[in-house]
Amino acid sequence: METVYRPAGPLDLSGTLGQLGRGPYDPTTTWDLGGMWRTWRTPEGPATLRVLRPAADGSVHAAAWGPGAHWVISAVPELLGRGDDWAGLDVSAHPLLRQSLHRNPGLRLTRTGLVLEALLPAIIEQRVTSLEAYRSWARLLRWYGEPAPGPAPEGMRVVPTLQQWRGIPSWDWHRAGVDPRRARAVQAVLVLAPSLERTIGAADSLDAAEAALRTISGVGQWTAAETLQRSHAHPDLVSVGDYHLAHQVGEALTGSRVDDDGMLELLEPWRGQRQRVVRLILASGFRFQRRGPRITLQDHRWH
């Protein structure tokens, strides 16, 4: 099944879809010179999506395979940021942001519409280094995921079904490097999974969706932000608690590192669009200072 999407303006494919992959080991996501391969566990079943980089006329060609092919093809416009409107973002007062917006006119926030696929890896990333979390995610998918349908690159996997997630024994969570606390948090989410997408989807605002998500045991501010940034293209939620992010925002906007409170104060003028500002900072090419621990300490990701 194929489609051609014609965005209204420029599209940065890597900048828009790049946040979906969970590190270099993620068997759900592969990039090459032509574009991206991505697997999905859709409401209609597993699917593989191939999205090519924009053609000379700006059009984007996509193809999908598997029982969920129709679902994911229908989702392509939202995946590529059709619903993400940056027109109201005014960064003219800050040189770095102004230049980044000028240099990255095709940057958009992706919307997958799949809460669980964004939530589970976010939980696994709590309280550990990114590298540890990426390895754990990859191991679990290699052991319990299923082969990607269609002509996907070798080794790609689709995330497990609910039954498969629920059936993972405690020793395999341990072998994958996931401690009991995070494993229990995943299991708490899985209990609610049948109604989770419906509950979040029925929320009358993004704030209500965040509030509903945070009622789940083990899901707090950081995890909810990481989830809704991907599942709902949330334009405002900031990943408060990220070890590096506050430092990066502070350095980019003021030249000095700040803590979470300082970061939120700096981003306050753009409330409602703070995630877009963060994305501009990360896409700016700004060279952040490399001080502090060699290991990426993210113990703050406890919620």
JOKARA-V980755 format. One record per backbone hydrogen bond with DSSP energy under -1.0 kcal/mol. CO is the residue of the C=O (numbers start at 1). NH is the residue of the N-H. If there is no record, write none. Layout:
[[CO;NH] [CO;NH]]
This chain:
[[1;64] [3;62] [5;60] [12;16] [13;17] [14;18] [17;20] [23;26] [26;29] [27;157] [28;39] [30;37] [34;53] [35;32] [36;51] [37;30] [38;49] [40;47] [42;45] [45;42] [46;68] [47;40] [48;65] [49;38] [50;63] [51;36] [55;58] [59;55] [60;5] [61;52] [62;3] [63;50] [65;48] [66;69] [68;72] [69;73] [70;74] [71;75] [73;76] [75;79] [76;80] [77;82] [78;81] [78;111] [81;84] [86;89] [91;94] [94;98] [95;99] [96;100] [97;101] [98;102] [99;103] [100;104] [104;107] [106;12] [115;119] [116;120] [119;123] [120;124] [121;125] [123;126] [129;133] [130;134] [131;135] [132;136] [133;137] [134;138] [135;139] [136;140] [137;141] [138;142] [139;143] [140;144] [141;145] [146;158] [153;156] [156;148] [158;146] [161;165] [162;166] [163;167] [165;168] [169;173] [170;174] [171;175] [172;176] [173;178] [174;177] [179;183] [180;184] [181;185] [182;186] [183;187] [184;188] [185;189] [186;190] [187;191] [192;195] [192;196] [195;199] [196;200] [197;201] [198;202] [200;203] [205;209] [206;210] [207;211] [208;212] [209;213] [210;214] [213;216] [216;219] [220;224] [221;225] [222;226] [223;227] [224;228] [225;229] [227;231] [228;232] [228;234] [230;112] [231;113] [235;275] [235;276] [238;240] [239;242] [242;246] [244;248] [245;249] [246;250] [247;251] [248;252] [249;253] [250;254] [250;255] [250;256] [259;263] [260;264] [261;265] [262;266] [263;267] [267;270] [268;271] [270;273] [273;277] [274;278] [275;279] [276;280] [277;281] [278;282] [279;283] [281;284] [295;297] [298;301] [300;302] [303;220]]
